[in-house]
Each structure stands twice: as structure tokens, then as C-alpha cells.
């Protein structure tokens, strides 16, 4: 499962859009072991070690945001469309 999709599902569950009691078996983004996405307190990670490895990758800048959001992208998210980067916006 792609990392951004995992974060989207986790966020949806926190907001109440997805039932947290529903089993969501995914592979750990670090080691690949199968686990429950909504398992507390580790979330999508299978162990504390994998969670810390992921944090280390963020802190070491292995993961990074590719570019800052443009104002038009922020407006799309505020309006709820979330499209932000369509070809129609570039004309």
C-alpha cells in the first residue's frame, strides 16, 4: 500500500469516516510484515522499532515533501476538491 494512501485512510478513521473496528490488514511500510492498520499505539507499523525507523527516515530527510504547496492548491483543499494540480489550472 502506498504511504500517502495509508495516511489518508488513517486520517479518515480518526475523523470517523472509516470504522476503526473494521480489520484493515496491511503490510508494514518498513519491514513488510502484515499487521492491522488501526492497531494502537503503532498504527500502520508492526513494531515500535519500525515506527522509530520511519521517524528516523523523516528526520534524516530520506522522506521529504517534493515542493511547497501553491496557493491555488491550498484553495482546492479548503473547498474540498483536493485536485490542486489539474491541467485546467495551468492555462
DOTI-874390 format. One record per residue: residue number from 1; x, y, z of N, C-alpha, C, CB in turn; residue in one letter. Coordinates in steps of 0.001 Angstrom, whole numbers, plus 500000, padded with zeros to 6 digits. Glycine has a CB too. Layout:
N
PT | NUM | X | Y | Z | X | Y | Z | X | Y | Z | X | Y | Z | A
...
END
This chain:
91
PT | 1 | 500854 | 498831 | 500000 | 500000 | 500000 | 500000 | 500898 | 501229 | 500000 | 499029 | 500000 | 501223 | X
PT | 2 | 500573 | 502196 | 499225 | 501369 | 503409 | 499107 | 501258 | 504238 | 500377 | 500927 | 504232 | 497891 | X
PT | 3 | 502339 | 504844 | 500800 | 502407 | 505593 | 502049 | 501338 | 506678 | 502146 | 503771 | 506215 | 502195 | X
PT | 4 | 501138 | 507487 | 501105 | 500160 | 508573 | 501202 | 498741 | 508034 | 501315 | 500271 | 509497 | 499990 | X
PT | 5 | 498456 | 506903 | 500673 | 497135 | 506284 | 500797 | 496922 | 505802 | 502227 | 496981 | 505109 | 499799 | X
PT | 6 | 497955 | 505252 | 502837 | 497860 | 504797 | 504224 | 497534 | 505954 | 505147 | 499161 | 504126 | 504662 | X
PT | 7 | 498199 | 507079 | 504947 | 497941 | 508249 | 505783 | 496526 | 508765 | 505566 | 498960 | 509356 | 505489 | X
PT | 8 | 496035 | 508702 | 504327 | 494680 | 509134 | 504030 | 493665 | 508273 | 504774 | 494419 | 509083 | 502524 | X
PT | 9 | 493838 | 506957 | 504739 | 492921 | 506048 | 505419 | 492983 | 506266 | 506928 | 493253 | 504584 | 505074 | X
PT | 10 | 494189 | 506419 | 507465 | 494337 | 506633 | 508898 | 493652 | 507934 | 509317 | 495825 | 506658 | 509289 | X
PT | 11 | 493835 | 508986 | 508527 | 493184 | 510260 | 508815 | 491674 | 510154 | 508744 | 493666 | 511322 | 507857 | X
PT | 12 | 491172 | 509409 | 507766 | 489730 | 509212 | 507632 | 489170 | 508477 | 508845 | 489411 | 508434 | 506347 | X
PT | 13 | 489913 | 507531 | 509361 | 489459 | 506796 | 510547 | 489430 | 507713 | 511762 | 490370 | 505581 | 510820 | X
PT | 14 | 490447 | 508556 | 511897 | 490491 | 509485 | 513034 | 489310 | 510453 | 512996 | 491816 | 510271 | 513036 | X
PT | 15 | 488874 | 510822 | 511782 | 487749 | 511755 | 511639 | 486397 | 511054 | 511694 | 487868 | 512516 | 510334 | X
PT | 16 | 486407 | 509724 | 511744 | 485160 | 508981 | 511851 | 484551 | 508560 | 510524 | 484180 | 509788 | 512587 | X
PT | 17 | 485275 | 508735 | 509413 | 484742 | 508347 | 508115 | 484902 | 506852 | 507833 | 485420 | 509144 | 507029 | X
PT | 18 | 485811 | 506201 | 508534 | 486066 | 504771 | 508366 | 485933 | 504126 | 509732 | 487484 | 504498 | 507738 | X
PT | 19 | 485299 | 502979 | 509803 | 485111 | 502267 | 511061 | 486444 | 501689 | 511526 | 484052 | 501149 | 510908 | X
PT | 20 | 486939 | 502148 | 512678 | 488222 | 501669 | 513199 | 488170 | 500204 | 513604 | 488646 | 502507 | 514386 | X
PT | 21 | 486969 | 499682 | 513901 | 486850 | 498286 | 514297 | 486978 | 497348 | 513102 | 485524 | 498054 | 515000 | X
PT | 22 | 486860 | 497895 | 511927 | 486975 | 497096 | 510713 | 488441 | 496653 | 510562 | 486492 | 497908 | 509453 | X
PT | 23 | 488647 | 495378 | 510310 | 490010 | 494876 | 510148 | 490595 | 495419 | 508847 | 490036 | 493319 | 510156 | X
PT | 24 | 491734 | 496034 | 508933 | 492422 | 496568 | 507765 | 493843 | 496027 | 507801 | 492402 | 498146 | 507742 | X
PT | 25 | 494035 | 494872 | 507223 | 495342 | 494232 | 507231 | 496187 | 494807 | 506101 | 495208 | 492693 | 507094 | X
PT | 26 | 497328 | 495376 | 506478 | 498254 | 495940 | 505500 | 499656 | 495444 | 505819 | 498200 | 497499 | 505501 | X
PT | 27 | 500576 | 495731 | 504921 | 501977 | 495410 | 505169 | 502642 | 496612 | 505821 | 502710 | 495014 | 503851 | X
PT | 28 | 503475 | 496335 | 506808 | 504233 | 497386 | 507482 | 505067 | 498127 | 506430 | 505148 | 496789 | 508616 | X
PT | 29 | 505028 | 499467 | 506417 | 505777 | 500202 | 505407 | 507294 | 500058 | 505521 | 505418 | 501640 | 505485 | X
PT | 30 | 507789 | 499564 | 506654 | 509232 | 499417 | 506840 | 509708 | 497998 | 506531 | 509614 | 499788 | 508266 | X
PT | 31 | 509109 | 496992 | 507177 | 509623 | 495621 | 507030 | 508736 | 494718 | 506172 | 509787 | 494997 | 508390 | X
PT | 32 | 507493 | 495122 | 505935 | 506619 | 494336 | 505070 | 505778 | 493287 | 505779 | 507431 | 493672 | 504046 | X
PT | 33 | 505904 | 493151 | 507112 | 505059 | 492194 | 507840 | 503606 | 492652 | 507819 | 505547 | 492029 | 509301 | X
PT | 34 | 502689 | 491693 | 507759 | 501271 | 492042 | 507784 | 500844 | 492391 | 509205 | 500412 | 490884 | 507231 | X
PT | 35 | 500015 | 493423 | 509318 | 499505 | 493841 | 510617 | 498223 | 494636 | 510417 | 500560 | 494679 | 511388 | X
PT | 36 | 497550 | 494929 | 511525 | 496318 | 495697 | 511493 | 496662 | 497184 | 511402 | 495444 | 495402 | 512745 | X
PT | 37 | 496122 | 497852 | 510402 | 496405 | 499266 | 510180 | 496005 | 500121 | 511375 | 495688 | 499752 | 508938 | X
PT | 38 | 494900 | 499771 | 512035 | 494373 | 500588 | 513119 | 494856 | 500149 | 514502 | 492876 | 500561 | 513081 | X
PT | 39 | 495840 | 499273 | 514568 | 496351 | 498796 | 515858 | 496956 | 499957 | 516642 | 497405 | 497677 | 515652 | X
PT | 40 | 496551 | 500081 | 517859 | 497089 | 501135 | 518725 | 498224 | 500553 | 519543 | 495984 | 501730 | 519654 | X
PT | 41 | 499251 | 501220 | 519862 | 499594 | 502596 | 519542 | 500488 | 502707 | 518314 | 500269 | 503239 | 520719 | X
PT | 42 | 500652 | 501635 | 517570 | 501648 | 501626 | 516494 | 501108 | 502027 | 515129 | 502247 | 500274 | 516390 | X
PT | 43 | 499798 | 502045 | 514969 | 499230 | 502427 | 513678 | 499617 | 501449 | 512582 | 499677 | 503827 | 513300 | X
PT | 44 | 500104 | 501942 | 511469 | 500410 | 501041 | 510358 | 501697 | 500232 | 510534 | 500503 | 501831 | 509099 | X
PT | 45 | 502445 | 500488 | 511596 | 503713 | 499784 | 511814 | 503494 | 498539 | 512651 | 504736 | 500705 | 512495 | X
PT | 46 | 504326 | 497525 | 512437 | 504164 | 496260 | 513159 | 504854 | 496277 | 514524 | 504712 | 495114 | 512325 | X
PT | 47 | 505794 | 497194 | 514711 | 506528 | 497232 | 515978 | 507008 | 498651 | 516272 | 507726 | 496256 | 515942 | X
PT | 48 | 507421 | 498851 | 517504 | 507973 | 500150 | 517890 | 509247 | 500432 | 517096 | 508262 | 500194 | 519413 | X
PT | 49 | 510016 | 499386 | 516850 | 511253 | 499539 | 516079 | 510961 | 500109 | 514688 | 511983 | 498183 | 515956 | X
PT | 50 | 509973 | 499540 | 513989 | 509646 | 500019 | 512645 | 509134 | 501458 | 512685 | 508599 | 499105 | 511990 | X
PT | 51 | 508370 | 501785 | 513715 | 507875 | 503150 | 513866 | 509047 | 504118 | 514035 | 506911 | 503251 | 515072 | X
PT | 52 | 510044 | 503727 | 514833 | 511212 | 504582 | 515045 | 512097 | 504658 | 513803 | 512025 | 504073 | 516227 | X
PT | 53 | 512192 | 503568 | 513055 | 512952 | 503596 | 511796 | 512316 | 504600 | 510840 | 513007 | 502178 | 511142 | X
PT | 54 | 510977 | 504587 | 510761 | 510266 | 505522 | 509898 | 510515 | 506971 | 510343 | 508757 | 505212 | 509904 | X
PT | 55 | 510451 | 507221 | 511647 | 510726 | 508553 | 512168 | 512144 | 508983 | 511802 | 510530 | 508589 | 513692 | X
PT | 56 | 513090 | 508059 | 511938 | 514473 | 508356 | 511578 | 514630 | 508716 | 510115 | 515351 | 507186 | 511902 | X
PT | 57 | 513843 | 508063 | 509260 | 513904 | 508394 | 507828 | 513375 | 509806 | 507571 | 513096 | 507367 | 507002 | X
PT | 58 | 512319 | 510186 | 508277 | 511820 | 511564 | 508137 | 512861 | 512560 | 508642 | 510487 | 511746 | 508910 | X
PT | 59 | 513426 | 512291 | 509810 | 514403 | 513208 | 510384 | 515685 | 513272 | 509564 | 514724 | 512798 | 511803 | X
PT | 60 | 516056 | 512161 | 508937 | 517241 | 512131 | 508091 | 516974 | 512613 | 506674 | 517796 | 510745 | 508049 | X
PT | 61 | 515757 | 513081 | 506430 | 515317 | 513611 | 505145 | 515345 | 512591 | 504016 | 516165 | 514776 | 504773 | X
PT | 62 | 515199 | 511290 | 504369 | 515002 | 510289 | 503327 | 513623 | 510482 | 502691 | 515147 | 508851 | 503905 | X
PT | 63 | 512664 | 510901 | 503510 | 511338 | 511278 | 503023 | 511288 | 512796 | 503068 | 510172 | 510624 | 503883 | X
PT | 64 | 510678 | 513390 | 502080 | 510511 | 514842 | 502097 | 509357 | 515240 | 501188 | 511813 | 515553 | 501661 | X
PT | 65 | 508824 | 516392 | 501439 | 507782 | 516949 | 500595 | 508475 | 517468 | 499342 | 506968 | 518086 | 501334 | X
PT | 66 | 507983 | 517085 | 498176 | 508688 | 517396 | 496939 | 508762 | 518891 | 496642 | 508026 | 516696 | 495796 | X
PT | 67 | 507700 | 519615 | 496933 | 507696 | 521049 | 496712 | 506634 | 521687 | 497597 | 507448 | 521381 | 495222 | X
PT | 68 | 506791 | 522943 | 497925 | 505757 | 523609 | 498731 | 504445 | 523700 | 497954 | 506224 | 525023 | 499155 | X
PT | 69 | 503340 | 523692 | 498681 | 502050 | 523842 | 498039 | 501891 | 525264 | 497524 | 500917 | 523486 | 499006 | X
PT | 70 | 501294 | 525371 | 496334 | 500979 | 526683 | 495772 | 499649 | 527163 | 496356 | 500915 | 526626 | 494208 | X
PT | 71 | 499412 | 528468 | 496371 | 498146 | 528986 | 496914 | 496908 | 528379 | 496261 | 498101 | 530482 | 496752 | X
PT | 72 | 496960 | 528121 | 494941 | 495790 | 527529 | 494274 | 495532 | 526098 | 494765 | 495990 | 527532 | 492743 | X
PT | 73 | 496577 | 525371 | 495130 | 496387 | 524027 | 495673 | 495738 | 524104 | 497053 | 497736 | 523274 | 495752 | X
PT | 74 | 496131 | 525063 | 497868 | 495535 | 525229 | 499189 | 494058 | 525574 | 499081 | 496272 | 526311 | 499975 | X
PT | 75 | 493702 | 526425 | 498113 | 492300 | 526792 | 497911 | 491467 | 525567 | 497553 | 492175 | 527857 | 496811 | X
PT | 76 | 492006 | 524691 | 496704 | 491281 | 523475 | 496319 | 490998 | 522601 | 497529 | 492076 | 522682 | 495277 | X
PT | 77 | 491971 | 522474 | 498441 | 491761 | 521650 | 499628 | 490785 | 522293 | 500603 | 493083 | 521389 | 500322 | X
PT | 78 | 490808 | 523611 | 500686 | 489844 | 524298 | 501538 | 488428 | 524129 | 501019 | 490187 | 525774 | 501641 | X
PT | 79 | 488280 | 524096 | 499683 | 486969 | 523913 | 499069 | 486531 | 522460 | 499083 | 486984 | 524426 | 497650 | X
PT | 80 | 487445 | 521550 | 499362 | 487115 | 520136 | 499444 | 487317 | 519357 | 498164 | 485727 | 519991 | 499866 | X
PT | 81 | 487791 | 519993 | 497093 | 488007 | 519255 | 495843 | 489294 | 518466 | 495894 | 488031 | 520207 | 494652 | X
PT | 82 | 490350 | 519026 | 496464 | 491622 | 518327 | 496614 | 492339 | 518027 | 495329 | 491407 | 517075 | 497324 | X
PT | 83 | 491936 | 518642 | 494226 | 492562 | 518336 | 492945 | 493870 | 519079 | 492789 | 491628 | 518680 | 491798 | X
PT | 84 | 493886 | 520375 | 492932 | 495091 | 521170 | 493031 | 496041 | 521207 | 491870 | 495802 | 520733 | 494130 | X
PT | 85 | 496228 | 520140 | 491120 | 497269 | 520113 | 490093 | 496684 | 519677 | 488754 | 498417 | 519171 | 490507 | X
PT | 86 | 495519 | 520140 | 488425 | 494911 | 519749 | 487154 | 495441 | 520590 | 486017 | 493397 | 519867 | 487224 | X
PT | 87 | 495325 | 520085 | 484799 | 495789 | 520806 | 483626 | 494993 | 522079 | 483378 | 495718 | 519916 | 482415 | X
PT | 88 | 493731 | 522115 | 483789 | 492887 | 523288 | 483598 | 493392 | 524469 | 484402 | 491453 | 522976 | 483981 | X
PT | 89 | 494066 | 524217 | 485517 | 494576 | 525287 | 486364 | 495791 | 525984 | 485751 | 494934 | 524735 | 487727 | X
PT | 90 | 496421 | 525375 | 484784 | 497668 | 525893 | 484234 | 497469 | 526796 | 483035 | 498557 | 524764 | 483853 | X
PT | 91 | 496275 | 526990 | 482569 | 496055 | 527801 | 481366 | 496102 | 529278 | 481633 | 494743 | 527462 | 480751 | X
END
